[in-house]
Amino acid sequence: MPRWPTNSGRVFGAVGAGVLGAMFLACVLTLPWTMGRTGASQRRYEATELSRILLPPSWAPHAPDERARRAAAETRSGRPVRLVFGSDRLGRDLFARCLAGGGISLAIGLAAACIAVVIGTTWGTVAGYFGGRTDAVLMRIVDVLFGLPAILLVVLLAVASDGLIERSGRDLSPALRQAVNVVTLLVAIGGVSWLTMARVIRGQVMSLRNQPFIEASRAIGVRLPRQFAVHLLPNLTGPIVVYATLAVPAAILSESFLSFLGIGVREPLPSWGNLAAAGLSELNTVRVRWWLLFWPCLFIGMTLLALNFVGESLRHMLDPRRRVAQ
């Protein structure tokens, strides 16, 4: 992590928060439009129009065959064809698919990070507070899980869920199958992302449990849930917030990577990962259709950078050593 001066850290944090807020609002507020019906049975993000296959953005240069296809599409529809981000191999609007995919990727990242924070906070608090054999057993489990590749575990869980669906013999609808894939993906990512959080919280709790206010609460008979909610949790807010902001980009990157491999979110449901995978096949020596890969990768990069800037800025703001120094 870069160590910025205080003013630079605040500037980068403010820029990251602005970019992240704009990205979140753009992807979430447009969901009624991207998920809305186009008049047929298809939603807007999956609506196909074969007359405008692989058209570049309206503002970009067009090859002769692309100009001919655009003119044919305009003649057929009777109105100008405006494609901000271009169209894909099925004639779907890439702008609508990037916005819908952003909402799905951000939702999976946030949900997986919340799962990781809840499991890691609970696990680390129990291990750090009770200590002894409880701490030894719980942390040895963490050590064993640390030795296993996280991506491999997520892949195994995703493949296992598909296998269970196939072996059950149930004929699930496409929408239900997509929902099962998304839920399995976020549970799998969140279920392997809490290990670092557990170690961080354990260390914080071990340093807090011997403080006078914790010993006083134990002496007067305060129950464990109230000790955690009133005394421990407020002192753990800083590490939890910082880790959450750093766990979200890791979860988004994992989802994008798995969707890129075809294991995570699958067609026709878009995500930034499977959009990038679809665009990669269009980079060839015959014709480079750059817009199919550029836009989803740009959104992924901007979101990850913004989240890291916000997380680093929060880490500096909530660092107790920095507060003492000031």
Helices and strands as residue ranges (DSSP letters): H 6-29, H 31-34, G 44-46, G 50-52, H 64-77, H 94-130, H 132-146, H 150-168, H 174-192, H 195-208, H 212-219, H 224-226, I 227-232, H 233-261, H 272-280, H 291-317, H 320-325
